[in-house]
Amino acid sequence: MVTGSSSGIGRAVCELLLKADYKVLGIARDHSKFTPNDTNYFPFEVDLKNQNETTNVAKALLKAHPEANILISNAGEGRFNPIENFSTSQIKDFLDLNLISHILLSQIFVRHLKARSGGNIIFLGSEAGLTGKRKATLYSTAKFGLRGFSQALSDEVRASNIRVSLINPGLVRTPFFNGLGFRPGDEKTHAIEAEDVAEVIMTVLSSRSQTILDEINMSPAKNVIKFDS
Ligand SMILES: NC(=O)c1ccc[n+]([C@@H]2O[C@H](COP(=O)([O-])OP(=O)(O)OC[C@H]3O[C@@H](n4cnc5c(N)ncnc54)[C@H](OP(=O)(O)O)[C@@H]3O)[C@@H](O)[C@H]2O)c1
C-alpha cells in the first residue's frame, strides 16, 4: 500500500514497484493525475485527513488483500507560514494528515503484519524532522513527531519481523511546492528527484531481511531555493 500514490515521490515509488511486479494499492484523493496502464495497480480514493474514512478503507483493503505486507506511508502536504497565521482548524487538519494518518495506518498494518510473518513499514519524513526552521513550525512538528513514532515503533515491532524505516529528504522536485511560493532552484544540483527517493525505498525493501535500515537522510548537492515572483 502506497499513500500519496497520485503524485511526486509516491507516484515514482509506484512506478518502480509495478516495474518489479509488485501488486500496488494506491491511496490518494485524485487519481486522475496518475493512471498507469497496469493491472497490478489498484487506486483507492481516500482523504487521509478523515480518520474514519482512513481506518475503514485500510481495514477493508487488508481484508480483501491479506497478502499485503508493505506500507509506504508517504502522503503529506506543506504549509509554511508564521504560526500566528494558522487557524485552529488548519492546525488540526494539517496534523491529521501529516502525523495522525501515518499513526493510524501503521497501527492497522502492525496488527495485520503481526498475524502474518512480518513486513515493512516505510515513512516519508523530512529534513524538517531533523532541524526546525522559521515558518515550518507545523511541518516540523509533524515530521519530528513522525520520526519519534518511527523510532519507537521500530523498537516495538522488530521482534515480530516488522522492519520500520524513515526516509528524510531535503528538497525533492515534485508538485509539493505548487502554491507554496517557493521551490527548489532550477539546476539539477538544486533538488533530489522523486525517482532518487523511490530507488532508496526499493533498496530498503530489497535489503537482507535480517537487516533494518532505520533512517536515511538525503539532500541535494546544493541547497538552493527559488522564490516565486
Ligand atoms: N518534495 C519535497 O521537497 C519533500 C521533502 C521532504 C519530504 N517530503 C515528503 O514526501 C511526501 C510526498 O511528498 P511529494 O513531494 O511527493 O508531494 P506531492 O507531489 O504533492 O504528493 C503528495 C501526495 O500526497 C497525497 N495527499 C495529499 N493530501 C492528501 C489527503 N488529504 N488524502 C490523501 N492523499 C493526500 C497527494 O494526492 P492527492 O492530492 O491526489 O490526494 C499526493 O499523491 C510528503 O510526506 C512530504 O512531506 C517532500
The ligand as a Tripos MOL2 file, in Angstrom:
@<TRIPOS>MOLECULE
LIG
   48    52     1     0     0
SMALL
NO_CHARGES

@<TRIPOS>ATOM
      1 N1          9.0470   17.4670   -2.0940 N.am      1 LIG1
      2 C1          9.8970   17.6540   -1.1060 C.2       1 LIG1
      3 O1         10.7970   18.5210   -1.1670 O.2       1 LIG1
      4 C2          9.8200   16.7940    0.1340 C.ar      1 LIG1
      5 C3         10.9150   16.8190    1.0070 C.ar      1 LIG1
      6 C4         10.8900   16.0460    2.1570 C.ar      1 LIG1
      7 C5          9.7950   15.2660    2.4320 C.ar      1 LIG1
      8 N2          8.7200   15.2570    1.5710 N.ar      1 LIG1
      9 C6          7.5880   14.4330    1.9420 C.3       1 LIG1
     10 O2          7.3510   13.4900    0.9210 O.3       1 LIG1
     11 C7          5.9820   13.1210    0.9220 C.3       1 LIG1
     12 C8          5.4460   13.1770   -0.5090 C.3       1 LIG1
     13 O3          5.5610   14.4940   -0.9870 O.3       1 LIG1
     14 P1          5.7570   14.8460   -2.5340 P.3       1 LIG1
     15 O4          6.9370   15.7430   -2.6120 O.co2     1 LIG1
     16 O5          5.7160   13.6410   -3.3540 O.co2     1 LIG1
     17 O6          4.4760   15.7730   -2.7470 O.3       1 LIG1
     18 P2          3.2900   15.7290   -3.8330 P.3       1 LIG1
     19 O7          3.8350   15.5360   -5.1920 O.co2     1 LIG1
     20 O8          2.4780   16.9420   -3.5430 O.co2     1 LIG1
     21 O9          2.4770   14.4200   -3.4280 O.3       1 LIG1
     22 C9          1.7120   14.3740   -2.2540 C.3       1 LIG1
     23 C10         0.8190   13.1540   -2.3070 C.3       1 LIG1
     24 O10         0.0350   13.1010   -1.0900 O.3       1 LIG1
     25 C11        -1.3330   12.9600   -1.4470 C.3       1 LIG1
     26 N3         -2.1960   13.6390   -0.4760 N.ar      1 LIG1
     27 C12        -2.1160   14.9290   -0.0560 C.ar      1 LIG1
     28 N4         -3.1260   15.2040    0.7940 N.ar      1 LIG1
     29 C13        -3.8620   14.0600    0.9010 C.ar      1 LIG1
     30 C14        -5.0290   13.7080    1.6000 C.ar      1 LIG1
     31 N5         -5.6710   14.5980    2.3870 N.pl3     1 LIG1
     32 N6         -5.5190   12.4480    1.4800 N.ar      1 LIG1
     33 C15        -4.8950   11.5420    0.6740 C.ar      1 LIG1
     34 N7         -3.7770   11.8090   -0.0100 N.ar      1 LIG1
     35 C16        -3.2770   13.0590    0.0890 C.ar      1 LIG1
     36 C17        -1.4730   13.6260   -2.8120 C.3       1 LIG1
     37 O11        -2.5740   13.0770   -3.5300 O.3       1 LIG1
     38 P3         -3.9460   13.8520   -3.8430 P.3       1 LIG1
     39 O12        -3.6470   15.3090   -3.9070 O.co2     1 LIG1
     40 O13        -4.4020   13.2290   -5.1340 O.co2     1 LIG1
     41 O14        -4.8310   13.4940   -2.6830 O.co2     1 LIG1
     42 C18        -0.1590   13.2020   -3.4750 C.3       1 LIG1
     43 O15        -0.2940   11.9300   -4.0570 O.3       1 LIG1
     44 C19         5.2880   14.0620    1.9080 C.3       1 LIG1
     45 O16         5.0890   13.3860    3.1360 O.3       1 LIG1
     46 C20         6.2740   15.1840    2.0780 C.3       1 LIG1
     47 O17         6.1640   15.8010    3.3460 O.3       1 LIG1
     48 C21         8.7240   16.0010    0.4370 C.ar      1 LIG1
@<TRIPOS>BOND
     1     1     2 1
     2     2     3 2
     3     2     4 1
     4     4     5 ar
     5     4    48 ar
     6     5     6 ar
     7     6     7 ar
     8     7     8 ar
     9     8     9 1
    10     8    48 ar
    11     9    10 1
    12     9    46 1
    13    10    11 1
    14    11    12 1
    15    11    44 1
    16    12    13 1
    17    13    14 1
    18    14    15 2
    19    14    16 1
    20    14    17 1
    21    17    18 1
    22    18    19 2
    23    18    20 1
    24    18    21 1
    25    21    22 1
    26    22    23 1
    27    23    24 1
    28    23    42 1
    29    24    25 1
    30    25    26 1
    31    25    36 1
    32    26    27 ar
    33    26    35 ar
    34    27    28 ar
    35    28    29 ar
    36    29    30 ar
    37    29    35 ar
    38    30    31 1
    39    30    32 ar
    40    32    33 ar
    41    33    34 ar
    42    34    35 ar
    43    36    37 1
    44    36    42 1
    45    37    38 1
    46    38    39 2
    47    38    40 1
    48    38    41 1
    49    42    43 1
    50    44    45 1
    51    44    46 1
    52    46    47 1
@<TRIPOS>SUBSTRUCTURE
     1 LIG1         1 GROUP 0 **** ****
